Amino acid sequence: MNIESSSIRYFREVYRLKSIRHASEVLNVAPSAISRQIVQLERSSELLLD
């Protein structure tokens, strides 16, 4: 799985759960890793995802 698809998956889960912490628990990934991936997705797409 490439970084961008991980970023999208993480963003989708954060959006669904409305919480980075809850998404990290569901995805079994550190909250900081999710935050970094979302920032990277924002930069690569030149969009602010909030």
Secondary structure as the mmCIF struct_conf table of DSSP 4:
data_model
#
loop_
_struct_conf.conf_type_id
_struct_conf.id
_struct_conf.beg_label_comp_id
_struct_conf.beg_label_asym_id
_struct_conf.beg_label_seq_id
_struct_conf.end_label_comp_id
_struct_conf.end_label_asym_id
_struct_conf.end_label_seq_id
HELX_RH_AL_P HELX_RH_AL_P1 ILE A 3 LEU A 17
TURN_TY1_P TURN_TY1_P1 LYS A 18 LYS A 18
HELX_RH_AL_P HELX_RH_AL_P2 ILE A 20 LEU A 27
TURN_TY1_P TURN_TY1_P2 ASN A 28 ASN A 28
HELX_RH_AL_P HELX_RH_AL_P3 PRO A 31 SER A 45
TURN_TY1_P TURN_TY1_P3 GLU A 46 GLU A 46
#
